[in-house]
Amino acid sequence: MRKMIYLLLIFCLVLATTMGCNKESDPEFSKVVRQDIPKRVQNFIDTTSEENGVYLYSSNIDNDDYDYFFLNAINVNQGDRASFFTDVTFEIEEQEHTLKISFNEELTDDSNYTRKIDNMLIYKIKSSEKFDTIKVFKNGKAVPIDVVGV
């Protein structure tokens, strides 16, 4: 009898572990590549990419569960240094129902741009009831979103 209980306990433990490993995680914020985003979002990026800036595409009208946050610095005037983005973070401040997006924008010292730089980034944001406001901070200072598309 004791052996039977022991085997049943091990079976339940293995079953619980296996079921837990099969759950697909769907992160609230993830970096995506252009080829993996919906066509309507690609069209929005095409129309806004002529200007460097901070952009948000809201999919609420499309009944999509995701919004898309887009950082663009691909436009460089001749003689200027190229900008690129580092340290992009997403933090939900639940008491204020606010999503805080922070990033640093830096200038490259590579005048020939021989190394790969992150000068265009796209993030997928899962819609959530945890926030109803988005605040963006560049180099520690609050900045507006240049264009919000729907």
Secondary structure, 3 states (H helix, E strand, C coil): CHHHHHHHHHHHHHHHHHHHHCCCCCCCEEEECHHHCCHHHHHHHHHHCCCCEEEEECCHHHCCCEEEEEEECCCCCCCCCCEEEEEEEEEEECCCCEEEEEEEEEECCCCCCCCCCCCEEEEEEECCCCCCEEEEEECCEEECCCEEEC
